[in-house]
Amino acid sequence: VQLVESGGGLVQPGGSLRLSCAASGFTFSSYVMSWYRQAPGKERDLVAVIGSDGGYTNLADPVKGRFTISRDNAKNTVSLQMNSLKPEDTAVYYCNARAFRSYWGQGTQVTVSS
């Protein structure tokens, strides 16, 4: 099983990034996919979740209206489009797959700073 995140980096406030998570080794279309983030010294928080068929999505209040989660079950990928980024969005972002088991990626760093 592998979840490999990509797309992180350094961006100025107000900028955009698109994170991607490539999954392999399990039946991707049967799993709820989520993005979490963890800032230094803080707990890992749920950012966004998408149902197994993409019909359900939910975003945490701090990112509503700015972030969008999507998935492509044909390509076994889940993405997080992040717009209007703020310094408080700085964190390591993790991809999670959950169904019978829970799997985590290694994380990708997002830094929002001028």
C-alpha positions in Angstrom: 0.0 0.0 0.0 1.3 3.4 -0.9 0.0 6.9 -0.7 2.3 9.5 -2.2 1.6 13.2 -1.8 3.0 15.8 -4.1 2.5 19.5 -4.9 3.6 21.1 -1.7 6.0 24.1 -1.6 6.5 27.7 -0.6 3.8 30.2 -1.7 3.0 33.8 -0.9 -0.1 34.7 1.0 -3.0 34.8 -1.4 -1.5 32.3 -3.7 -2.6 28.8 -4.7 -1.3 25.3 -4.6 -2.7 22.0 -5.8 -1.8 18.9 -3.8 -2.1 15.4 -5.2 -2.1 12.0 -3.7 -1.4 8.9 -5.8 -2.7 5.7 -4.3 -1.7 2.1 -5.0 -2.0 -1.3 -3.4 -5.6 -1.2 -2.4 -9.1 -0.8 -3.9 -9.0 3.0 -4.1 -12.7 3.3 -5.1 -13.8 1.6 -1.9 -12.1 4.1 0.4 -13.1 7.4 1.8 -10.2 9.8 1.2 -9.2 12.7 3.3 -6.6 15.4 3.7 -5.2 16.3 7.1 -2.6 18.8 8.2 -0.3 19.2 11.1 1.4 22.5 12.0 4.5 22.4 14.3 3.5 21.8 17.9 -0.1 21.2 17.0 -2.4 18.1 16.5 -3.1 16.7 13.1 -6.4 18.1 12.0 -8.9 17.1 9.3 -9.0 19.5 6.4 -11.2 17.8 3.8 -12.9 14.5 3.1 -14.5 13.0 0.0 -16.7 9.9 -0.2 -15.6 6.8 -2.1 -17.6 7.8 -5.2 -16.9 11.5 -4.9 -20.5 12.2 -4.2 -19.9 13.5 -0.7 -17.4 16.2 0.3 -16.9 18.2 3.5 -14.4 20.8 4.4 -13.2 22.1 7.7 -14.5 25.5 8.6 -11.1 27.3 8.3 -10.7 26.3 4.7 -14.3 26.5 3.4 -14.6 28.6 0.4 -10.9 28.4 -0.3 -10.1 24.7 -0.7 -11.6 22.0 -2.9 -11.2 18.3 -2.7 -11.7 16.0 -5.7 -10.8 12.5 -6.7 -10.3 10.4 -9.9 -11.1 6.8 -9.3 -9.9 5.9 -12.7 -6.4 7.3 -11.9 -6.4 6.4 -8.2 -5.7 10.0 -7.2 -7.2 12.5 -4.8 -6.4 16.2 -5.0 -6.7 19.3 -2.8 -6.9 22.6 -4.6 -5.9 25.4 -2.2 -6.6 29.0 -3.1 -6.3 32.2 -1.2 -3.7 30.7 1.0 -2.9 32.2 4.4 0.1 31.9 6.7 -2.0 29.8 9.1 -2.3 27.2 6.3 1.3 26.4 6.8 1.6 22.7 7.8 2.5 19.3 6.6 -0.4 17.9 4.6 -1.2 14.2 4.8 -3.3 12.1 2.6 -5.5 9.4 4.3 -7.4 6.5 3.0 -10.1 4.9 5.3 -12.4 1.9 5.0 -11.6 -1.4 6.5 -8.2 0.0 7.4 -6.6 3.4 7.5 -3.5 4.3 5.5 -1.4 7.4 5.6 1.0 9.1 3.2 4.3 10.6 4.2 3.1 14.1 4.0 4.1 17.2 1.9 5.1 20.5 3.4 3.1 23.6 2.5 4.6 26.9 3.6 2.7 30.2 3.1 5.0 33.1 3.7 6.0 36.4 2.1 
